[in-house]
Amino acid sequence: MNPSANGWIKKLLNQVSETKYSETDNNEFYNRLKQAGFIYGSNIKVVLDIVKPFDFTEEERCKINLLLSFYFIYVKENPDDDFIESLILYYKTISDQKRSFFEELFGNKKSDYLLEQVIHKRIHIDDNFISKSFNYFLINALLFVDILGYHRFLKNEKGVKSYVTNLESALETIVFSVIDNKSEKSEYDENLIKLFESSIRHKNSELPTYEKAVSFIHEPLEKLYVIDLVCMASWTDKVIDMEEREFLVRLKDDLNLDSASVAQSVNDINLFYDEHKDDVAFLSSKNLAQSFYDNSSKIVSKLITRNSKRLIKELSESKEAMYLLAQSTTRNLTDEEQKKIQSQLMDIFKSIPSLAIFMLPGGMLLLPLFVKFIPKLLPSAFDENRIEDKK
């Protein structure tokens, strides 16, 4: 079975034992996902050892674990619909707002081939956009949001798209809160906080407050997932210190969890990163936030360079965007101006497929960097137009 070749989904499903799934409860499966690294965004093995040991790439293991997680939820709910068809319909349901990302996929194609393309797009953007870095936290670690959304979808609950969006925003708020809670922050911690603060998930909207974010978390798996993400954010300096533990205690109380759950999450992440320090490349970094910021800068730089001609064309049709970008080189934009420029950039990205990454979980965190680097990386023609529009 080769997850990088056509036909891998059907072949994998033929190897999966529904009996093994039915005998595994939700909490046990979640813990096994965590041990496999899926929850941490660093897939070091296949969950439940369902697939025989093979020399898979990390991306291939991520594909397998994502599909197996969906299938686990499907078997547990035991719906009447075909698994592959139901999963395609789920992605269509939550993808209306990011149509440009999937629109070239949804057509007259065989269902299993279409799902292979959707999963590939979901985890692999623009020549390994998801590199072995802290970016896993922003992208791959948020893949479990898709699983939680699919669970609601199979229960025929309404507002699945809103649920996915709200859960994603709630997670970002809570994770930002633990980073902001540090009394001593490095330069890169500050940069990471600024990225969170400057990021706007949707037009003219802001991330929820901590209180609203916590109130949105109800289900047992949601609560465990939040605690694990906070442990990841706390672990950026490779230790969870007293202040961060105090935040975890507060979060435990707000989520009505017991102390054992939090202690388990802390022990799990320490054990995982200790056991797999040679398998998870970003652990060699002195500071994970530094790794995120540096790698994000490289990603944004590459995306602008690769799409410079198309960007010039699209930006030239928006004088306000040009003006605000020019202003951003000499002063800090106001909150209102930040919203305007990000809103206009999102409209532009919809017309440039390779920039659709900004519509994925965590993708909005790169927008402030995009605003920062556009004037520096686009050709001189852009600079001339920018000056002309300022006058």
N, C-alpha and C positions, 0 to 999 in steps of 0.2 A: 504494500500500500504506500503510494507516494503522494503526499498532500500537495506537491507542486505540479502534479500532472492531472489531466482530466480524468474524471471517474472515481476520484478518491473518496467522495462522500458515500456513494453506494457501497463501495468495497468496505469502508470502515463500519458502516451500519450493519453489514453482514457479520462482522466480527463481534458486535456488541451483544452481550447477554442481557435481555430484559429482566431475567430472573435476578441477576446480580444487582441490577439497578433497584428492583423492587424490594430487595432485602437491605438496601442501604437507606437510612433515614436522611432527612435534609441536612441536619447538623453534621453528621458524619461525612456526607459528601462535600459539604462546604469546607470542613477541616482538611479533607484529602485534596481539595482544590488548592487550599492554602499551602499544604506541604509540597504540592507540585509546582508552586510558584505562581499560579495563575492570578490569585488575588493580589500578589505583590507585583504583577506585571513582568515577572522574570521566569518564564516557563522552563524549568530545568528537567522536567519529566512529564509523562502522560498520566493524568488522573486515574486512580484505581489500577494502574498498570494494565489497562485494558488492551493496549497494543503491545505486542512483543517488543523487547528492546531493539532499537534500530538507530542508525546514525541520522536522526532528524536534525534539522536546523532549529534554532529557537523559534523562528517564525512558524515553521511547520508544527512544532509542538503547541504553539499558541492556537493555530487553526484547529488542531485536533481537540484541545481542551475546550475551546469555545463551542465547537459543535457537540461534543459529548455533554457539556453542561446544558445546552439547549435540549438535547435528547433526554437527559435525566429528568428535567422538568416536564417534558412531554409525556414520558412514561408514567410519572407520578400522577399527572392530571388525567391521563387516559382519554383524550378527546376522540371524537369520531373522525375528525379530519386527518388527512395524510400529513405526516410529520414535515416533509419537505415543503409541501404546499402551504402549510400553516405558518412555517417560519418565513417563507417568502412574503406571505400576506402581512405578517407582523412587521417586517422591515418596510414594506410599502406604507403601512399605517403610521409608523413613526417618522417616515422620511419625507413627508410632504414639504416641510420647511427647509429641507436640504435637497431639493429635487435635483439640482445640478450634479450632485454627488453620485446618485444612482440612476439618473434618467437614461444614460446610455446602456444600462443593463436591463431595465425592465422592458422586454420586448418579446417577440415570438421565439423564445428559446426553450429548450428542454429544461424542466424544473431543476433537476439535479445539477446541470451545468450552470444554470442561472444562480443557484445558491452558492456554488463554488466561487463564482465571480464576486458575489456580494460579500462573502466572508473574506476573500482575498482583498477586496477594496477596503473592507472594514478595518483590517489590521496592517495593511501594507500600502503606504502612500508615497509616491514619488521617489523611487530608488531607495528603499529602506529608510524612509522618513523616520520610522521608529527605530532609532539606533540603540546600541547597547549603552544607554545612559539614563539619567534621571527622567528623561522624557517618558519612560515606561510608566512612571507614576501618573503622568498626565493623560496618557492615551491607553496603554494596555491595561493598567490597573482599573480603569473605569469601564472596561468591557463587561464587568459583572453587572453594571447598570442595565445592559442589554438583557441579561439573563432575568433580572428582577422584573423588567418590563414585559418580557415574554410570559412570565408566570401570570401576571395580571391579564395579559392578552388571552391566554388559554382559559381563564376563568370568566371570560366574556365581560370583564369590567369595562365601563366606559372611561373615556378620557385617558387612554393609554399613552398617547403622545404627550399630553400635558404632564402625566405622571413621570415619564422619563425625563422631561425637561426640568421639572421641579426637583426631582431627586438629584439630578446632576448638579443643579444650582445649590441645593442644600449641602451636598457633599463638599463643594468648593468653598462655601462659606465656613463650614466647620473646620476644614483643613486649614484655611487661611487663619482662623482664630487661634489654632494651636501654634502656628508660626509666629503670629503677632504677639502671642503671650510670652515669648522669650524676653527676658529682661536684658540680656546681652545678645545682640545680633551682629553677625558679620556683615561685611559689605554685600556679600552675595545673598544673605538672608534678606537684607533690606531690598535688594533688587527683586527678589522673588515676591516679596510683599507688594511692591509697587506694581508688579505684573498682575497680581490678583486684584488689587484695588482698581487698576485701570481697565480691567477686562469687563466687558458687558456682554452677557450671553445673547440678548436680543435687543432689537431696536428700542431705544428710549426706556430701557428697563435696567434695574440694578440687581445685584445679588441680594438675597433676603438677609435679614438680620440673623444673628446667631439664634435668638429665641424662636423666630419663625422657622428657621432651618431645622432645629431640633424637634419642633412640633410636627414636622412633616414625616419624621421617622417613626414608624409604628411596628412594622413586621419584625419578627425575630431575626431573620437573615439580614434585613436592612441594618439593624442595630449592631450585629456582629461585624458587618462590613464597615460601618462607620468607625467603630473602634479600631479595626485593623488599619484603615486608611490614616487615622490620626496617629497611630503608632509609627506608620511609615514616615509621616511628616515630622514627627518628633525625633526620628532616628537620623535626621540629616547630618548631625554632627557625630553619628555613630555611637550615641549614648542617649538614653531617655533620662533626663535629669529631674531634679525634684519639682521644679516649676511645671514641667511637662506632665509629670505624674499627678500633680495637683489638678491640672486641667483634665486629665483622664478621669480623676475621681469626680470632678464636677459633671463631666459628660455622662459618666456612669449613673449618677443620681438623676440627671435630666432625662435619661433614656430608661430609667427604672431597671437597670441591669444590676446583677450581683457582682461583688468584688472579684469572685473567682473568674468571671468572664474576662474582666480587664487584665487580671494577672496572667491569664492564659494567653491573651493577645500579646502582651509584652514578652512573655517567655517564647512564644512562637516566632516572633520576628527576630529576637536575639538568636534563637537556635537556627533559624533558616539562614540568616546572613552569616552566622559563624560557620555553619556546615558547608555553605556554598560560596564562600568568599572568592574561591578560584573560578567559579562558574558564572558569577554575576559581575560583569566587567566594571560597572560603575563603582563597585565597592573599593576599587583602588584609588578613587578620588579622595582628596583630603576633605572635600566638602561637597555633599551631593547637590546642594543648591547651586554651588559654583558649576558643577557638571551640567545641571539643567540650563543655567543661564548661558554658558559658553556654547553648548550644543544647539540651543534654540537660536542663538545668534547666527550660527553657521547655517542652520536650516533656512531661516528667513532670508539670509544673504543669497543662498543658492536659488531659492524660489523667485526672488526678485530678478536676479540675473537671467535665469532661464526664461522668464516671462516678460522681460523688459519692453520688447516691442509692443506686445499686446497691452501692457500696462500704460505705456505712453499714449496709445490710441484711446484707451478707455478714460484715462485721467484727463486728457485734453478736452473731453466732452463735459467735464465737471469743473467749472471755474472755482466753485466754492471749495472743492476738495483740494485743488491746486493751491489755492490761497492758504488754507489751513495747514497744508503740508509745509509750505514756505514759512509760515509763522512758527511752526514747531521747531524750526532750526535756530530761531533766535529767542524764543521764550517758551514757557510751559503753557500749554493750552488749558483753558478753563474746563470744568467738568462738562459744561454744555457743548463746548467745541469738541471735546473728546468724543462725546456721544455722536455728534454730527459726522465727524470724520470716520469713525468706526462704522456708523450706519451706511455711509456712502461707499466705504471700502467693501463692506459685505455685499452690497448690490453689484459692485464690480467683480468680486470674486465669483459670483454666481455665473458669470459669463466666461470664466476662465477655469476649466475643469481641474487643472492641476493645483489650483488655489482653494479647492473645496475642502482642504484639510481644516480650514478655520471654522467649518461647520460641524466638526467632530468634537466629542468630549475633550476638553482641555485645549482645543485649537484656538479658542478666543484669547487664551493667555499669551499668544504670540502676537496679537494685534499691536500692542504698544511698541514692540520691537520692530514690527513692519513699518509703522509710522516713523520710527527713528531712522531706519536704514534706507527708506525709499530715496530721499534726496541724495544720499551718499553713493548709492549703487546704480542709479539710472544714468544713462548717457547725458552728455552736455545739452542735448536738445531739450531734455526735461527741465534743466536748470534755466535755460533761456525762456521757455514757456512760463515757468514759475515766476520769474522776475517780471515778465510782461503782464501776467495776470495780477500781480500785486499793485501795479500802477493804476 
